[in-house]
Amino acid sequence: MTATAVRPVVTGTKPARSRRGAGAGLGLVAWLAGVVFFLPIAWMALTSFHSEEDAATNPPSFAASLTLDGYREFFGAGGGASPWPALANSAVASIVSTLLVLVLALPAAYALSIRPVKKWTDVLFFFLSTKMLPVVAGLLPIYLFAKNTGLLDNIWLLVLLYTSMNLPIAVWMMQSFLAEVPVAIIEAARVDGARLPTILARVVAPIALPGIAATSLICFIFSWNELLFARVLTGVVAETAPVFLTGFITSQGLFLAKVCAASLVISLPVLAAGFAAQDKLVQGLSLGAVK
């Protein structure tokens, strides 16, 4: 009987090491990208605490003395206009329009995902195609409509416009989120006698809450940052925060520190909302990515 030599099985470590190396490389790239995106915000925050003379120096001075003059100017301590009405208008327009978008987008997304209508892909494409028209192309008809109906300088006109602007992207996003809701749960609720409003409010909404949070945050950001319509259609009464910010830019004198201070204050609500909903935002944006 001849003995058969058994070769030892060598488990290679190169694939595991290569995966760890690739993961470390991707992590480094992600950190570098984060730093690149964060640097302008950090630079804006630092500049907002400098005097106008120090903020305008070239090259900029990192060791310049810090001051709160830019924030005093923004909040009207120097005799300027108060920012609170503009901030309140932005809050009303953004929050109310976002709530209206959610109320309208949830049933539409339900009809396109859980209870799909005929040619639902064509419907989704139609919703998306409405975002292909440049905003400035519809500015003149909207202005004439607002002028003839007496809606110029009216915050509720902005609420209507922001709702119509954000509704297509909200329906598109929530359709993919609601497609992940188990149909069996909805059928069980229907068997128990639940009507459609109850199903949407007590069954679908809690399951799709991360996606709803992501959609609402994006709609809120779009509404808060919108400038073109607010600049053309508002005046003094319905002036929003971005329009108020443009008032700090002048051709006479230095304004960089004041603009940075105003930009940082106006950005805080969006940053706070994103930080508060960051876990829901990540969950919502990842829904539908992996089947």
C-alpha positions as CSV (number, residue, x, y, z in Angstrom):
1,M,0.0,0.0,0.0
2,T,1.4,3.3,-1.0
3,A,1.0,6.3,1.2
4,T,-0.7,9.3,-0.4
5,A,0.9,12.6,0.5
6,V,-1.6,15.1,1.7
7,R,-0.7,18.6,0.9
8,P,-1.4,21.1,3.7
9,V,-4.1,23.6,2.9
10,V,-2.7,27.1,3.3
11,T,-5.3,29.7,3.9
12,G,-4.1,32.9,2.3
13,T,-4.4,36.2,4.1
14,K,-3.8,38.4,1.1
15,P,-7.5,38.8,0.2
16,A,-8.4,39.8,3.8
17,R,-5.5,42.2,3.9
18,S,-6.4,43.6,0.6
19,R,-10.0,44.1,1.7
20,R,-8.9,45.9,4.9
21,G,-6.5,48.0,2.8
22,A,-9.3,48.9,0.4
23,G,-11.6,49.7,3.3
24,A,-9.0,51.9,4.9
25,G,-8.4,53.7,1.6
26,L,-12.1,54.3,1.1
27,G,-12.3,55.6,4.6
28,L,-9.4,58.0,4.0
29,V,-11.1,59.2,0.8
30,A,-14.3,59.8,2.7
31,W,-12.6,61.7,5.5
32,L,-10.8,63.9,2.9
33,A,-14.0,64.6,1.1
34,G,-15.7,65.5,4.4
35,V,-12.9,67.9,5.2
36,V,-13.0,69.5,1.8
37,F,-16.8,70.1,2.2
38,F,-16.4,71.3,5.8
39,L,-13.6,73.7,5.2
40,P,-15.8,76.4,3.5
41,I,-18.2,76.3,6.5
42,A,-15.4,76.5,9.0
43,W,-13.8,79.4,7.1
44,M,-17.2,81.2,7.0
45,A,-17.7,80.7,10.7
46,L,-14.2,82.0,11.5
47,T,-14.6,85.0,9.2
48,S,-17.9,85.9,10.8
49,F,-16.0,86.6,14.1
50,H,-13.5,89.0,12.4
51,S,-13.8,92.7,11.9
52,E,-14.4,93.9,8.4
53,E,-10.8,95.1,8.0
54,D,-9.4,91.8,9.0
55,A,-11.9,89.8,6.9
56,A,-10.9,91.8,3.8
57,T,-7.1,91.2,4.1
58,N,-5.3,89.3,1.4
59,P,-3.9,86.8,2.4
60,P,-6.4,86.3,5.2
61,S,-5.2,86.5,8.8
62,F,-5.9,83.5,11.0
63,A,-4.6,85.2,14.2
64,A,-6.8,88.3,13.8
65,S,-8.8,89.4,16.9
66,L,-12.3,88.1,17.3
67,T,-15.4,90.3,17.5
68,L,-19.2,90.0,17.5
69,D,-19.7,93.1,15.3
70,G,-20.9,91.1,12.4
71,Y,-23.6,89.4,14.5
72,R,-24.6,92.8,16.0
73,E,-25.1,94.2,12.6
74,F,-27.1,91.2,11.5
75,F,-29.5,91.4,14.5
76,G,-30.0,95.1,13.9
77,A,-27.9,96.5,16.8
78,G,-26.3,99.0,14.4
79,G,-29.7,100.5,13.4
80,G,-30.4,98.1,10.6
81,A,-33.5,96.1,9.9
82,S,-34.4,93.2,12.2
83,P,-34.0,89.7,10.7
84,W,-36.8,88.2,12.8
85,P,-39.6,88.9,10.3
86,A,-37.6,87.4,7.5
87,L,-36.7,84.3,9.5
88,A,-40.3,83.9,10.6
89,N,-41.5,84.1,6.9
90,S,-38.9,81.5,5.9
91,A,-40.0,79.2,8.7
92,V,-43.7,79.6,7.8
93,A,-43.1,79.0,4.1
94,S,-40.8,76.0,4.6
95,I,-42.7,74.2,7.4
96,V,-46.2,74.7,5.9
97,S,-45.1,73.8,2.4
98,T,-43.3,70.7,3.7
99,L,-46.4,69.5,5.6
100,L,-48.6,70.0,2.5
101,V,-46.1,68.1,0.4
102,L,-46.2,65.2,2.8
103,V,-50.0,65.2,2.9
104,L,-50.2,65.1,-0.9
105,A,-47.2,62.9,-1.6
106,L,-48.1,60.0,0.7
107,P,-51.3,59.0,-1.0
108,A,-49.8,59.5,-4.4
109,A,-46.8,57.4,-3.5
110,Y,-49.1,54.7,-2.1
111,A,-51.0,54.6,-5.3
112,L,-47.8,54.2,-7.3
113,S,-46.1,51.6,-5.2
114,I,-48.4,49.5,-3.0
115,R,-51.5,49.8,-5.1
116,P,-50.0,50.7,-8.5
117,V,-52.1,52.3,-11.1
118,K,-51.8,51.5,-14.8
119,K,-48.6,52.8,-16.5
120,W,-47.3,54.0,-13.1
121,T,-43.8,54.3,-14.6
122,D,-45.2,56.9,-17.0
123,V,-46.8,58.8,-14.1
124,L,-43.4,58.9,-12.3
125,F,-41.7,60.1,-15.4
126,F,-44.3,62.9,-15.8
127,F,-43.7,64.0,-12.2
128,L,-39.9,64.0,-12.8
129,S,-40.3,65.8,-16.1
130,T,-41.9,68.8,-14.3
131,K,-38.5,69.4,-12.7
132,M,-36.8,69.7,-16.1
133,L,-38.3,73.2,-16.8
134,P,-36.0,75.9,-15.7
135,V,-37.5,77.9,-12.9
136,V,-36.8,81.2,-14.6
137,A,-38.8,80.1,-17.6
138,G,-42.0,80.2,-15.6
139,L,-41.1,83.3,-13.6
140,L,-42.9,85.9,-15.8
141,P,-46.3,84.1,-15.9
142,I,-46.2,83.5,-12.2
143,Y,-45.4,87.2,-11.6
144,L,-48.2,88.3,-13.8
145,F,-50.6,85.9,-12.1
146,A,-49.5,87.2,-8.7
147,K,-49.9,90.8,-9.8
148,N,-53.3,90.4,-11.2
149,T,-54.6,88.5,-8.2
150,G,-53.1,90.7,-5.6
151,L,-50.7,88.0,-4.2
152,L,-47.5,89.9,-4.6
153,D,-45.6,90.2,-1.3
154,N,-47.7,87.4,0.2
155,I,-46.2,84.5,2.1
156,W,-49.0,82.1,1.1
157,L,-48.0,82.5,-2.5
158,L,-44.6,81.2,-1.6
159,V,-46.2,78.3,0.3
160,L,-48.1,77.4,-2.8
161,L,-45.1,77.6,-5.1
162,Y,-42.8,75.7,-2.8
163,T,-45.4,73.0,-2.4
164,S,-45.7,72.6,-6.2
165,M,-42.0,72.7,-6.6
166,N,-41.2,70.0,-4.1
167,L,-44.2,67.7,-4.7
168,P,-42.7,65.9,-7.8
169,I,-39.4,65.0,-6.1
170,A,-41.3,64.0,-2.9
171,V,-43.6,61.6,-4.8
172,W,-40.6,60.1,-6.6
173,M,-38.7,59.5,-3.4
174,M,-41.6,58.2,-1.3
175,Q,-42.6,55.8,-4.1
176,S,-39.3,53.9,-3.6
177,F,-39.7,54.1,0.2
178,L,-43.3,52.8,0.3
179,A,-42.3,50.0,-2.1
180,E,-40.5,48.4,0.9
181,V,-43.6,48.3,3.0
182,P,-44.8,44.6,3.3
183,V,-48.1,44.2,1.5
184,A,-49.2,41.5,3.9
185,I,-49.5,44.1,6.8
186,I,-51.7,46.3,4.7
187,E,-53.9,43.4,3.6
188,A,-54.3,42.4,7.3
189,A,-55.3,45.9,8.2
190,R,-57.8,46.0,5.4
191,V,-59.3,42.7,6.6
192,D,-59.7,44.2,10.0
193,G,-61.8,46.9,8.5
194,A,-59.3,49.8,8.3
195,R,-60.0,52.4,5.7
196,L,-57.4,54.1,3.5
197,P,-56.7,57.1,5.8
198,T,-56.2,54.8,8.7
199,I,-53.9,52.5,6.8
200,L,-51.8,55.5,5.6
201,A,-51.6,57.1,9.1
202,R,-51.3,54.0,11.3
203,V,-49.7,51.4,9.1
204,V,-47.8,52.8,6.2
205,A,-46.5,56.0,7.9
206,P,-44.8,54.4,10.9
207,I,-43.1,51.7,8.7
208,A,-41.9,54.3,6.2
209,L,-41.0,56.9,8.8
210,P,-37.3,57.1,7.9
211,G,-38.2,57.7,4.2
212,I,-40.8,60.3,5.2
213,A,-38.2,62.0,7.4
214,A,-35.7,62.1,4.6
215,T,-38.2,63.5,2.2
216,S,-39.4,66.1,4.6
217,L,-35.9,67.2,5.4
218,I,-35.0,67.6,1.7
219,C,-38.2,69.6,1.0
220,F,-37.5,71.8,4.0
221,I,-34.0,72.5,2.8
222,F,-35.1,73.3,-0.8
223,S,-37.8,75.6,0.5
224,W,-35.6,77.4,3.1
225,N,-32.8,78.0,0.5
226,E,-35.1,79.2,-2.4
227,L,-34.1,82.7,-3.5
228,L,-35.4,83.4,-7.0
229,F,-39.2,83.4,-6.4
230,A,-38.8,85.0,-3.0
231,R,-36.6,87.8,-4.5
232,V,-39.0,88.6,-7.4
233,L,-42.4,88.0,-5.7
234,T,-41.9,89.5,-2.3
235,G,-41.1,92.9,-0.9
236,V,-41.1,94.0,2.7
237,V,-44.0,92.0,4.2
238,A,-43.2,88.5,2.9
239,E,-39.4,88.9,2.7
240,T,-37.6,85.6,3.5
241,A,-34.2,85.0,5.1
242,P,-32.2,84.5,1.8
243,V,-33.6,87.7,0.4
244,F,-32.7,89.5,3.7
245,L,-29.2,88.1,3.3
246,T,-28.7,89.7,0.0
247,G,-29.3,93.1,1.6
248,F,-25.9,92.9,3.2
249,I,-24.1,92.9,-0.2
250,T,-23.4,96.4,-1.2
251,S,-21.0,98.1,-3.7
252,Q,-19.9,100.5,-1.0
253,G,-17.9,99.6,2.0
254,L,-16.8,96.2,3.4
255,F,-19.5,93.6,4.1
256,L,-17.7,90.2,4.1
257,A,-17.8,89.6,7.9
258,K,-21.5,90.7,8.1
259,V,-22.4,88.4,5.2
260,C,-20.6,85.4,6.8
261,A,-22.3,86.1,10.1
262,A,-25.7,86.3,8.5
263,S,-25.1,83.2,6.3
264,L,-24.1,81.2,9.4
265,V,-27.2,82.3,11.4
266,I,-29.5,81.6,8.4
267,S,-27.9,78.2,7.9
268,L,-28.4,77.1,11.5
269,P,-32.0,75.9,11.2
270,V,-31.1,73.6,8.3
271,L,-28.0,72.3,10.0
272,A,-30.0,71.7,13.2
273,A,-32.8,69.9,11.3
274,G,-30.2,67.7,9.5
275,F,-28.4,66.9,12.8
276,A,-31.6,66.1,14.6
277,A,-32.8,63.8,11.8
278,Q,-29.5,62.3,10.7
279,D,-30.3,58.7,11.7
280,K,-33.7,58.8,10.0
281,L,-32.1,60.5,7.0
282,V,-29.5,57.8,6.5
283,Q,-32.1,55.0,7.0
284,G,-34.5,56.7,4.6
285,L,-31.9,57.4,1.8
286,S,-30.8,53.7,2.1
287,L,-34.3,52.3,1.7
288,G,-34.8,50.7,-1.7
289,A,-31.0,50.7,-2.4
290,V,-30.7,46.9,-1.7
291,K,-33.4,44.5,-2.6
